[in-house]
Amino acid sequence: MKNRFIFLIALLLQLAMYGQEEVATINGEGKFSTIKQSFNVVDETSGNFFVFLEDRDRVYGFMFDENYNILGTTICPDLHSKFKAIIGYAIESKVITLFMNTPNGRSYGAMTFDFEKGMAQAKELGFKLRGEKYLEAIHYNNDLYLLSVPNRGSQLNVYAFNNDLDHTLHEIIFKENSFLDQKGKAFDFSEIAIKSTIGQIEPNTPNVLELTSKDLKFYKKGDSLSITSDHFREHTHLIQIDLASFEHSVKKLPQPEFEGFNLSVKSNSFLMEDKLFQIASDSDKLQFQIVEISSGKIIKKIAVTDDEQLEFKNTPIIQEGGDFDSYRELEKTNKFLRKISNGGIGLSIYKQNGVYEITMGSTVEKPNNAVIVGGALGGLAGGIIVASFNNLNYTYNGYKNTKSVRITGLFDKDFNHLEGSISENPFDRIKTTFENTKGATAETIFKLNESFIWGHYNRKENNYRLVKFSE
C-alpha cells in the first residue's frame, strides 16, 4: 500500500511538471488481468470517444463523452485469427463497428460494440475484394470508406460501409492520359498504385519520415480527399476528390529539374494547406521547392550542392536509429546527401505557433520490414494490428523508434528562414513522460478538442490511465 501511494505521488508530481492532467482511469479489477495493447476512436460528430483494450482472446470496449465521463462498457470476442488488422470503423450513436481484413486484403470481418445495450458481436462479412487491391481506408460522416484499385484499368473504387454493414460502391474513373511519365507515355492508375508504397497522413501532427517517404499518400480533410503520387521522379500527380459528390481532378506538378537523365535522383512531396512541398536529390545536389497548387506558382526554392553549407537548417544533421549508434550528428553536407540518396527520401511539415517546421531527409526500413505498433512489433506479438487505421498512434511510435537521417528548418509565413531552436512538440513531451513512467505498456495516442491524449496500461496497478497534453 505504501509503495502504491509513493507511486501515485511521483506520478502526480511528474504530470504537474510537464503541464499534463490525468483525465480518466479504468480499473482492471474484476474486468481484466493483462492487456496486450490498446487503441481508440474519436467520434468527430459528437465528441465522444472509445477506448479498446485487447486481452488474450477478447477486446474490452469503453465509451466516454468529451468530458471523460464513461457512458458504457462491453466485451467482444476476437475475430478469427486470420483477420490481422483493423482498417477502420463506422459509428452510429452509441454503436461502433470495427472493420478488419486479412493480410492479403481480400476477406473482411467486423466487431460491433453496442454501448446502449451492453452487447457485442464479431462476424465475418460476405464482402470480398476480387481482382482488386486494397489501398487504404478513410472515414467520412462516421462511415468507413474502403479504397481499392482494380488490377487493371485507371479506376479507384470506393466502398462506403455504414454501421449496418451495408456498403455502396462508388467508381472513380480517371480520364485517358491523366497519368503521364516524363516522356508523355500514358499509364493506368492501377500500374502506379499497385507498385507504390502507401501511407495516410495525419493532419496537424509531426509526421515521421517513415510515413511521409511513401510513394502514394492520402490526405483527408473535411469533404475532401487528396492523393499524391510520386511514382515518377520528375513530377507529382495530385488527385483531388470531393467525397460528397465524387467529382475529381488530376494535376501534374513538376519536381525540381536536374540536368541530363539521372537515375540516381530521388524525389518526394508533402501536401499542406494549398501548397505542395517537393524535394529531389542525388548525392551531389539537393533541391527543395514549394508550389502554390491553385496557381502552379513556385513560391519558394532552395538548392544546395554537396560542398555548400545547409544554411536553412536549425538542427544538426541527425542520424538516428543506426545498427551501432542510436544517435549521431553528421558534419558534412556531402554525407547528408549521400545518405538521403541511398534511402527513402521524404519531407514532413509541422506548423507550430505560426512557424513552419520543415524536416527533410530519408528513412531506412526496420529489420525484416517490421511495423512498429503500440510499442511492439505488429504481427509478431500475436495481437491485432492497429497501425493501419490509427495513423496518430503509428506516427507517435514511429517518432519514438525512427531510423532516419534528417535536418529541420524553421520558416515564417512567407517561408523566410528563421533563426532559433526547434520547439518541443507534444510527442516530445509524451515520449519523456513515457520514459519516466515505470511499467507503462500498451500505449495509445489520440487527439480530442485540440489536446493530445496518451493512454497506457500499468500491469502492476492493473489499471489503464488517460493523460491529457495540451498542444
Residue pairs with C-beta under 8 A, 6 or more apart in sequence:
4 461
7 438
7 461
11 22
11 437
12 22
14 433
14 436
14 437
15 21
15 22
15 433
15 467
18 429
18 432
18 433
18 469
19 429
19 469
19 470
20 429
20 433
20 467
20 468
20 469
21 467
21 468
22 465
22 466
22 467
22 468
23 68
23 453
23 466
23 467
23 468
24 64
24 68
24 70
24 465
24 466
25 463
25 464
25 465
25 466
26 51
26 53
26 62
26 463
26 464
26 465
27 462
27 463
28 35
28 462
28 463
28 464
29 462
31 60
32 53
32 55
32 60
32 462
33 55
33 462
34 55
34 56
34 459
35 53
35 54
35 55
35 441
35 442
35 457
35 459
35 464
36 54
36 55
36 56
36 381
36 382
36 383
36 442
37 53
37 54
37 373
37 374
37 375
37 376
37 381
37 383
37 384
37 386
37 442
37 444
38 51
38 52
38 53
38 54
38 374
38 442
38 443
38 444
38 455
38 456
38 457
38 464
39 51
39 52
39 54
39 86
39 374
39 384
39 386
39 390
39 393
39 444
40 49
40 50
40 51
40 52
40 390
40 393
40 444
40 446
40 453
40 455
41 49
41 50
41 52
41 89
41 91
41 96
41 98
42 48
42 49
42 50
42 446
42 447
42 448
43 49
43 50
43 91
43 96
43 142
44 139
44 142
45 91
45 141
45 142
46 66
47 65
47 66
47 448
47 449
48 63
48 64
48 65
48 66
48 71
49 63
49 64
49 66
49 446
49 448
50 61
50 62
50 63
50 64
50 96
50 113
51 61
51 62
51 64
51 444
51 455
51 464
51 466
52 59
52 60
52 61
52 62
52 98
53 59
53 60
53 62
53 442
53 457
53 464
54 60
54 78
54 383
54 384
57 77
57 78
58 75
58 76
58 77
58 78
59 75
59 76
59 77
59 78
59 111
59 384
60 73
60 75
61 73
61 74
61 75
61 76
61 96
61 113
61 115
61 120
62 70
62 72
62 73
63 70
63 71
63 72
63 73
63 94
63 96
63 113
63 115
64 70
64 71
65 71
66 448
66 449
68 466
71 94
71 115
72 94
72 115
72 116
72 118
73 115
73 118
74 113
74 114
74 115
74 118
74 119
74 120
75 120
76 111
76 112
76 113
76 120
76 121
76 122
77 120
77 122
78 111
78 122
78 384
79 100
79 109
79 110
79 111
79 122
79 123
79 124
80 109
80 124
82 102
82 107
83 100
83 101
83 102
83 107
83 108
83 109
83 124
84 100
84 101
84 102
84 103
84 379
84 384
84 385
85 100
85 101
85 103
85 384
85 385
85 386
85 387
85 388
85 389
86 98
86 99
86 100
86 384
86 385
86 386
86 388
86 389
86 390
87 99
87 100
87 101
87 134
87 137
87 144
87 146
87 388
87 389
88 98
88 99
88 137
88 138
88 139
88 144
88 145
88 146
88 389
89 96
89 97
89 98
89 99
89 139
89 144
89 389
90 96
90 97
90 99
90 142
90 143
90 144
90 161
90 162
90 163
91 97
91 142
91 163
92 142
92 162
92 163
93 116
94 114
94 115
94 116
95 112
95 113
95 114
95 115
95 116
95 163
96 112
96 113
96 115
96 163
97 110
97 111
97 112
97 113
97 163
97 165
98 110
98 111
98 112
98 113
99 108
99 109
99 110
99 137
99 144
99 146
99 161
100 108
100 109
100 110
100 111
100 384
101 107
101 108
101 109
101 134
102 108
105 129
105 133
105 134
105 148
106 128
106 129
106 130
106 134
107 124
107 125
107 128
108 124
108 125
108 127
108 128
109 122
109 123
109 124
109 125
110 122
110 123
110 125
110 165
111 120
111 121
111 122
112 120
112 121
112 122
112 123
112 163
113 120
114 120
125 165
127 159
127 167
129 148
131 150
131 151
132 148
132 149
132 150
132 151
132 157
133 148
133 149
133 151
133 193
133 194
134 146
134 147
134 148
135 147
135 148
135 149
135 156
135 193
135 198
135 216
136 147
136 198
136 200
136 218
137 144
137 145
137 146
137 147
137 388
137 389
138 145
138 147
138 200
138 218
138 220
138 225
139 145
139 220
140 160
140 220
140 223
140 243
142 163
143 160
143 161
143 162
143 163
144 160
144 161
145 158
145 159
145 160
145 161
145 243
146 158
146 159
146 160
146 161
146 167
147 156
147 157
147 158
147 159
147 218
148 156
148 157
148 159
149 155
149 156
149 157
149 189
149 190
149 193
149 194
150 157
150 190
151 190
151 194
152 188
152 190
153 188
153 189
153 190
154 173
154 174
154 176
154 178
154 179
154 188
154 189
154 190
155 171
155 172
155 173
155 174
155 189
155 190
156 171
156 172
156 174
156 189
156 193
156 239
157 169
157 170
157 171
157 172
158 169
158 170
158 171
158 172
158 246
159 167
159 168
159 169
159 170
160 167
160 168
160 169
160 170
161 167
170 246
172 241
172 246
172 248
174 189
174 239
174 248
174 250
175 250
176 186
177 186
178 189
178 237
178 250
179 186
179 187
179 188
179 189
179 192
179 229
179 237
179 250
180 186
180 187
180 252
181 187
181 232
181 234
182 232
182 233
182 234
182 235
192 216
192 229
192 231
192 237
193 216
193 229
195 231
196 214
196 215
196 216
196 229
196 231
197 213
197 214
197 215
197 216
197 344
198 214
198 215
198 216
198 217
198 218
199 211
199 212
199 214
199 216
199 217
199 218
200 217
200 218
200 219
200 220
200 391
201 207
201 211
201 212
201 217
201 218
201 219
201 270
201 271
201 391
202 391
202 392
202 395
203 219
203 220
203 221
204 350
204 351
204 447
205 350
205 392
205 395
206 348
206 350
206 357
206 395
206 399
206 425
206 426
206 427
207 348
207 350
207 395
208 348
208 363
208 395
208 398
208 399
208 402
208 404
209 344
209 346
209 348
209 359
209 361
209 362
209 363
209 402
209 404
209 406
210 363
210 398
210 402
210 403
210 404
211 391
211 394
211 395
211 398
212 268
212 270
212 346
212 347
212 348
213 268
213 343
213 344
213 345
213 346
213 362
213 363
214 346
215 229
215 230
215 231
215 268
216 227
216 228
216 229
216 230
216 231
217 227
217 228
217 270
217 271
218 225
218 226
218 227
219 225
219 226
219 227
219 228
219 271
223 242
223 243
223 244
224 240
224 241
224 242
224 243
225 240
225 241
225 243
226 238
226 239
226 240
226 241
226 271
227 238
227 239
227 240
227 241
228 236
228 237
228 238
228 239
228 269
228 271
228 276
229 236
229 237
229 239
230 236
230 255
230 267
230 268
230 269
231 237
233 255
233 265
233 266
233 267
233 280
234 254
234 255
234 257
234 267
235 252
235 253
235 254
235 255
236 252
236 253
236 255
236 267
236 269
236 276
236 278
237 250
237 251
237 252
237 253
238 250
238 251
238 252
238 253
238 271
238 276
238 293
239 248
239 249
239 250
240 248
240 249
240 250
240 251
241 247
241 248
242 248
251 293
253 269
253 276
253 278
253 291
253 293
253 296
255 267
255 269
255 278
255 280
256 267
256 278
256 279
256 280
256 287
256 288
256 289
256 301
256 303
258 265
258 280
258 282
258 285
258 287
262 282
264 282
264 283
264 341
265 280
265 281
265 282
265 341
266 280
266 281
266 282
266 340
266 341
266 345
266 362
267 278
267 279
267 280
267 281
267 345
268 278
268 279
268 345
268 346
268 347
269 276
269 277
269 278
269 279
269 347
270 276
270 277
270 346
270 347
270 348
270 349
271 277
272 349
272 351
274 292
274 293
274 294
275 290
275 291
275 292
275 293
275 299
276 290
276 291
276 293
277 288
277 289
277 290
277 347
277 349
277 358
278 288
278 289
278 290
278 291
278 347
279 286
279 287
279 288
279 345
279 346
279 347
279 360
280 286
280 287
281 287
281 337
281 340
281 341
281 345
282 337
282 341
283 306
283 334
283 337
283 338
283 341
284 305
284 306
284 337
285 303
285 304
285 305
285 306
285 337
286 302
286 303
286 304
286 337
286 340
286 360
287 301
287 302
287 303
288 300
288 301
288 302
288 303
288 347
288 360
289 298
289 300
289 301
289 302
290 298
290 299
290 300
290 301
290 415
291 297
291 298
291 299
292 298
292 299
299 415
300 411
300 415
302 312
304 310
304 311
304 333
305 333
306 333
306 334
306 337
306 338
307 333
307 334
308 333
309 333
310 317
310 333
310 336
310 407
311 417
312 409
312 417
313 407
313 408
313 409
314 408
314 409
314 410
314 418
314 419
314 420
314 421
314 422
315 406
315 407
315 408
315 409
315 422
316 329
316 330
316 407
317 329
317 330
317 331
317 333
317 335
317 336
317 405
317 406
317 407
318 327
318 328
318 329
318 330
318 404
318 405
318 406
318 407
319 325
319 327
319 328
319 329
319 330
319 339
319 404
319 405
320 326
320 327
320 328
320 402
320 403
320 404
320 405
320 406
321 364
321 401
321 402
321 403
321 404
322 328
322 403
330 336
330 339
330 405
336 361
336 405
336 407
339 361
339 362
339 405
340 360
340 361
340 362
340 405
341 362
342 362
343 361
343 362
343 363
343 364
343 404
343 405
344 362
344 363
344 364
344 365
345 360
345 361
345 362
346 360
346 361
346 362
346 363
347 358
347 359
347 360
348 358
348 359
349 356
349 357
349 358
349 359
350 356
350 357
350 359
350 425
351 357
352 423
352 425
353 423
354 412
354 413
355 410
355 411
355 412
355 418
355 423
356 410
356 411
356 412
356 413
356 415
357 408
357 409
357 410
357 422
357 423
358 408
358 409
358 410
358 411
359 406
359 407
359 408
360 406
360 407
361 404
361 405
361 406
361 407
362 404
362 405
362 406
363 402
363 403
363 404
364 403
364 404
365 403
366 372
366 401
366 403
370 377
370 378
370 379
370 380
371 377
371 378
371 379
371 385
371 387
371 394
372 378
372 387
372 394
372 397
372 398
372 400
372 401
373 379
373 383
373 385
373 386
373 387
373 393
373 394
373 397
374 383
374 386
374 393
374 397
374 442
374 443
374 444
375 397
375 400
375 441
375 442
375 443
376 383
378 385
378 386
378 387
379 385
386 393
387 393
387 394
387 397
390 444
390 446
392 445
392 446
392 447
393 443
393 444
393 445
393 446
395 427
396 427
396 430
396 443
396 445
397 443
399 427
399 431
400 427
400 431
400 434
408 422
409 417
410 417
410 418
410 419
410 420
410 422
411 417
411 418
412 418
426 452
426 469
426 470
426 471
429 469
430 445
430 452
430 454
430 469
433 454
433 467
434 440
434 443
434 454
434 456
437 456
437 458
439 458
439 459
439 460
439 461
440 456
440 457
440 458
441 456
441 457
441 458
441 459
442 455
442 456
442 457
442 464
443 454
443 455
443 456
444 454
444 455
444 456
445 452
445 453
445 454
445 455
446 452
446 453
446 455
447 453
448 468
450 470
450 471
451 468
451 469
451 470
451 471
452 468
452 469
452 470
452 471
453 466
453 467
453 468
453 469
454 466
454 467
454 469
455 464
455 465
455 466
455 467
456 464
456 465
456 467
457 463
457 464
458 464
458 465
